[in-house]
């Protein structure tokens, strides 16, 4: 097989051959998932395994006949759809003649078990939580939600060797000391409060290290390591404790990609790289220290950063971040900008930076309050906010 990095570049160039064209934004709904699943060929074995609180069907899809069982699940949080998009691209990829060598390798080595869109009720309204207002990823112990009970029972029945826990993180996570967004982040979740490393967790770390080596050349200084604080209610931590080597993948932000149509490609490559590492047993030959070389996530980034502002006789910077509120029945979001910091912000990063001489600001400049000001240069308004809402094209 060709060098992995070169192959990843080739796959990106040919992504149009297998991308799922029906998925064009973050607002993926259950009805679309059902239609896409109905189009899969019979070698994708499907079983209805349960229903959400609002009675939307949950399907388990199995592919491959190899001895290594791998479980992949997405969208435990309804507003985190990148993993779902990547899974459907993977379904198409596995049928693509151009990459038959990879699919054959996976098919003979692995049996893949997919539960896409664990939280279809949350997805319907583009909210993190379930229809019961519960965070499913904090419901492992109580299992008050049918979705949590189902996810837990599937792992117990399959007893997979590996699991891929597919999420999205806030776009305000950045890669430490770079000022860049954390476009992708990884974690081998801890299985106890001491953050010990046993064989199960070590194998997850080795696979992540392999993924990082494949993706880092494509996203230099844009991949982070998620905080490994133990969360006793979370699925990843408990699945790790149960003996399934669990790999958390988080999709963050990328400039000019709010709908994550570029990020989904790198996300897909992360999954594929991990699967191939497992199928070919590559991870066993990796240096375990690679995992710990992945830079940590932090929060040193804004959505908008404005430098060299003259306000009340002082030159300063302001950093703004937006909060998203679902609108149009979960088909879109409204972005409301908040002033998050004021002062010397030259060492921080942003998705958009505006600077230059002669920038004047008028209006209300209050920390942690909605943006309510106009920005002008030479008497011409170049940016305007009213009660947090942009009045001009950003």
C-alpha positions in Angstrom: 0.0 0.0 0.0 1.2 3.5 -0.7 2.6 5.8 1.9 -0.3 6.8 4.2 0.3 10.6 3.9 0.4 10.5 0.1 -2.7 8.3 0.1 -4.5 10.8 2.4 -3.7 13.6 -0.1 -5.0 11.4 -3.0 -8.2 10.7 -1.1 -8.8 14.4 -0.4 -8.4 15.1 -4.1 -10.9 12.4 -5.0 -13.4 13.2 -2.2 -16.1 14.1 -4.7 -16.3 10.5 -5.8 -17.8 9.4 -2.5 -19.0 12.5 -0.6 -22.7 12.2 0.4 -24.3 15.1 -1.6 -27.5 15.2 0.4 -25.5 16.4 3.5 -24.6 20.0 2.9 -24.7 21.6 6.3 -24.7 20.9 10.1 -28.5 20.6 10.3 -28.8 16.9 9.5 -32.2 15.5 10.3 -33.4 12.0 11.1 -35.6 11.8 7.9 -32.5 12.3 5.8 -30.6 9.7 7.7 -33.4 7.2 7.1 -33.5 7.8 3.4 -29.7 7.5 3.1 -29.8 4.2 5.0 -32.5 2.8 2.7 -30.1 3.4 -0.2 -27.3 1.2 1.2 -26.6 -2.2 -0.5 -27.4 -5.4 1.3 -23.8 -5.9 2.5 -24.5 -3.1 5.0 -26.6 -5.2 7.3 -29.2 -3.1 9.1 -31.2 -3.8 12.3 -33.6 -1.5 14.0 -32.4 -1.6 17.6 -34.7 0.9 19.3 -36.3 4.3 19.3 -35.6 7.7 20.7 -37.8 9.3 23.3 -39.9 10.8 20.5 -40.1 7.5 18.7 -37.5 8.1 16.0 -35.9 4.9 14.9 -32.3 4.0 15.8 -30.5 1.7 13.3 -27.4 -0.4 13.8 -25.5 -0.9 10.6 -22.9 -3.7 10.4 -20.3 -4.1 7.6 -17.4 -6.4 7.1 -16.8 -9.9 8.3 -13.4 -9.7 10.0 -12.5 -10.8 13.5 -11.9 -7.3 15.0 -15.2 -5.7 16.1 -15.2 -1.9 16.1 -18.1 0.2 17.2 -18.6 3.8 15.9 -21.4 6.1 17.1 -22.2 9.7 16.3 -24.3 12.6 17.3 -25.0 11.8 21.0 -25.4 15.6 21.1 -28.0 16.7 18.5 -26.1 19.7 17.3 -22.9 17.8 16.6 -23.3 16.4 13.1 -19.8 16.2 11.7 -19.4 12.6 12.7 -22.7 11.6 11.1 -21.6 13.3 7.8 -18.3 11.5 8.0 -19.9 8.1 8.6 -22.1 8.4 5.5 -19.1 9.5 3.4 -17.4 6.4 4.8 -20.3 4.2 3.7 -19.9 5.6 0.2 -16.1 5.2 0.3 -16.4 1.5 1.2 -18.4 1.1 -2.1 -16.0 3.2 -4.2 -14.1 1.1 -6.9 -11.2 3.6 -6.8 -10.4 2.5 -3.2 -11.3 -1.2 -3.3 -7.9 -2.1 -1.9 -8.7 -0.3 1.4 -12.2 -1.6 1.7 -11.1 -5.2 1.1 -8.4 -4.8 3.7 -11.0 -3.5 6.2 -13.7 -6.1 5.2 -11.4 -9.1 5.8 -9.9 -7.7 9.1 -12.8 -6.0 10.8 -16.5 -6.0 11.5 -17.7 -2.4 11.8 -20.8 -1.6 13.8 -22.3 1.9 13.3 -25.0 3.7 15.3 -25.3 7.0 13.4 -27.3 9.8 15.1 -27.8 8.5 18.6 -29.8 11.6 19.5 -32.3 12.2 16.6 -34.7 14.2 18.8 -31.9 16.7 19.6 -30.9 16.8 16.0 -34.4 17.7 14.9 -34.2 21.0 16.9 -30.4 21.3 16.6 -29.9 21.2 20.4 -27.2 19.4 22.4 -29.6 17.6 24.8 -32.2 15.0 24.2 -36.0 15.5 24.1 -36.0 14.9 27.8 -33.5 17.8 28.3 -30.8 15.4 29.4 -27.2 15.3 28.2 -27.0 11.7 26.9 -23.3 11.7 27.4 -23.8 12.3 31.1 -26.4 9.5 31.4 -24.3 6.4 31.5 -24.9 5.6 35.1 -28.6 6.5 35.5 -29.6 5.7 31.9 -32.8 7.8 32.2 -32.9 8.2 28.4 -33.8 5.4 26.0 -30.9 6.5 23.8 -28.4 5.9 26.6 -29.8 2.5 27.5 -29.6 1.5 23.9 -26.0 2.7 23.4 -24.9 0.9 26.6 -26.6 -2.3 25.7 -25.1 -2.4 22.2 -21.6 -2.3 23.5 -22.4 -5.0 26.0 -23.8 -7.3 23.2 -21.0 -6.7 20.7 -18.1 -6.4 23.1 -16.0 -4.6 20.5 -12.2 -4.3 20.9 -12.3 -0.6 19.8 -14.8 2.2 19.8 -14.9 5.6 18.0 -16.8 8.2 20.0 -17.7 11.0 17.4 -18.4 14.5 18.6 -18.0 18.2 17.8 -16.4 20.7 20.2 -16.9 24.4 20.5 -15.2 26.4 17.7 -13.5 28.4 20.5 -11.1 25.6 21.4 -7.7 26.5 20.0 -4.3 24.7 19.8 -2.0 25.9 22.7 0.5 28.6 21.8 -0.5 28.8 18.1 -3.6 31.1 18.0 -5.1 28.5 15.6 -8.5 26.8 16.0 -8.4 23.2 17.1 -9.9 21.9 13.9 -9.6 18.3 15.2 -9.1 17.1 18.7 -8.5 13.6 20.1 -8.6 11.9 23.4 -8.2 8.4 24.9 -10.6 9.0 27.8 -9.4 8.0 31.2 -11.1 5.0 33.0 -10.5 6.2 36.5 -9.8 9.4 38.5 -6.1 8.6 38.8 -5.9 8.8 35.0 -4.0 5.5 34.9 -3.0 3.9 31.6 -3.8 0.2 31.2 -3.6 -1.9 28.0 -7.1 -0.8 26.9 -6.3 2.9 27.2 -2.8 2.5 25.9 -4.1 0.9 22.7 -6.5 3.8 22.2 -3.5 6.2 22.6 -1.4 4.3 20.1 -4.2 4.5 17.5 -4.6 8.2 18.1 -0.9 8.7 17.8 -1.0 6.9 14.4 -4.0 9.1 13.3 -2.1 12.2 14.4 1.0 11.3 12.3 -1.2 10.9 9.3 -3.3 14.1 9.7 -0.8 16.5 11.2 0.9 17.2 7.8 -2.6 18.2 6.4 -3.6 20.3 9.4 -0.3 21.6 10.9 -0.8 23.2 14.3 -4.5 22.7 14.1 -4.9 19.4 16.0 -5.2 19.3 19.7 -5.5 16.9 22.6 -8.7 17.2 24.6 -8.6 17.6 28.4 -8.5 14.1 30.0 -10.2 15.0 33.3 -12.2 11.9 34.4 -16.0 12.2 34.0 -17.7 9.3 35.9 -21.0 9.8 34.0 -19.6 9.9 30.5 -19.8 7.0 28.0 -16.2 7.3 26.8 -14.7 7.0 30.2 -17.0 4.1 31.2 -16.5 2.2 27.8 -12.8 2.5 28.4 -13.2 1.0 31.8 -15.3 -1.8 30.3 -12.4 -2.9 28.1 -13.2 -1.2 24.8 -10.3 0.9 23.6 -12.2 4.2 23.1 -11.0 7.0 20.7 -12.7 10.3 21.1 -12.7 12.5 17.9 -13.9 16.1 18.2 -14.6 18.4 15.2 -13.7 22.0 16.1 -13.5 25.0 13.8 -11.9 26.0 10.5 -11.8 29.5 8.9 -14.7 30.1 6.5 -16.2 26.6 7.2 -19.1 27.2 9.6 -21.1 24.3 8.1 -18.0 22.0 8.5 -18.0 20.8 4.9 -14.2 20.9 4.8 -13.7 19.6 8.4 -15.9 16.6 7.5 -13.2 15.5 5.1 -10.4 15.6 7.7 -12.7 14.0 10.2 -13.4 11.2 7.7 -9.7 10.7 7.2 -9.2 10.5 11.0 -11.7 7.7 11.2 -10.3 5.9 8.1 -6.7 6.3 9.4 -7.7 4.8 12.8 -9.6 1.9 11.2 -6.6 1.1 9.0 -4.2 1.3 11.9 -6.3 -1.3 13.7 -7.0 -3.5 10.6 -3.3 -3.7 9.7 -2.1 -3.8 13.4 0.1 -0.7 12.7 -0.7 0.8 16.1 1.2 -1.9 17.9 4.4 -0.7 16.2 4.0 3.0 17.1 5.9 5.0 19.6 3.6 5.5 22.6 5.1 8.9 23.2 3.6 10.3 20.0 0.2 10.7 21.8 1.7 13.0 24.4 3.3 15.2 21.7 -0.1 16.3 20.5 -0.4 19.9 21.8 -3.2 20.6 24.3 -6.4 22.3 23.6 -6.9 25.7 25.2 -9.1 28.8 24.7 -7.0 31.5 23.2 -9.1 32.4 20.2 -12.0 34.6 19.3 -14.5 34.6 16.5 -13.6 38.2 15.8 -10.6 40.2 17.0 -10.3 44.0 16.3 -6.9 45.6 16.9 -5.7 49.3 17.1 -9.1 50.7 18.1 -9.2 54.2 19.4 -11.8 54.4 22.1 -12.1 57.4 24.5 -8.5 58.3 23.7 -7.0 54.9 24.3 -5.8 52.4 21.7 -6.9 48.9 22.5 -8.2 45.6 21.1 -11.5 43.9 21.6 -12.3 40.2 21.2 -15.8 39.0 20.3 -17.3 35.5 20.4 -20.8 34.5 19.2 -23.3 32.3 20.8 -25.6 30.2 18.5 -29.3 29.9 19.0 -31.3 27.5 16.8 -34.0 29.1 14.7 -36.3 28.1 11.9 -37.2 24.8 13.7 -33.6 23.7 13.9 -32.8 24.5 10.3 -30.5 27.4 11.0 -28.9 29.4 13.8 -28.8 33.0 14.9 -25.4 34.2 16.0 -25.3 36.7 18.8 -21.9 38.4 19.5 -20.6 39.1 23.0 -17.6 41.2 23.9 -15.4 38.7 25.7 -12.2 40.8 26.3 -10.8 44.3 26.0 -7.2 45.4 26.2 -3.9 44.0 24.9 -5.0 40.9 22.9 -2.1 40.9 20.4 -1.0 37.4 21.5 -4.3 35.8 20.8 -5.9 34.4 17.6 -9.2 34.7 15.8 -11.2 33.4 12.9 -11.3 37.0 11.6 -8.9 39.7 12.5 -9.5 43.4 11.6 -6.8 46.0 12.2 -5.2 49.1 10.8 -4.8 52.7 11.5 -7.7 55.0 12.0 -10.3 52.5 13.3 -12.9 54.4 15.3 -15.6 52.8 17.5 -18.8 54.4 18.8 -21.4 52.8 21.0 -21.5 50.7 24.1 -18.3 48.8 24.9 -19.1 46.6 27.9 -17.3 43.4 28.8 -19.5 40.3 28.7 -22.3 42.2 27.1 -23.8 41.9 23.6 -22.0 43.9 21.0 -23.7 47.2 20.4 -21.4 49.5 18.4 -20.3 50.8 15.1 -16.8 50.5 13.7 -15.7 53.1 11.1 -12.7 54.3 9.3 -12.5 57.8 7.7 -16.1 58.3 8.5 -17.3 55.2 6.7 -19.0 52.5 8.7 -17.3 49.1 8.1 -19.0 47.0 10.8 -22.0 47.4 12.9 -23.7 45.4 15.7 -27.1 45.9 17.4 -27.9 44.0 20.6 -25.3 41.4 19.5 -26.6 40.9 16.0 -24.4 41.9 13.1 -26.0 44.6 11.0 -23.4 44.2 8.2 -21.8 41.4 6.3 -18.9 39.9 8.3 
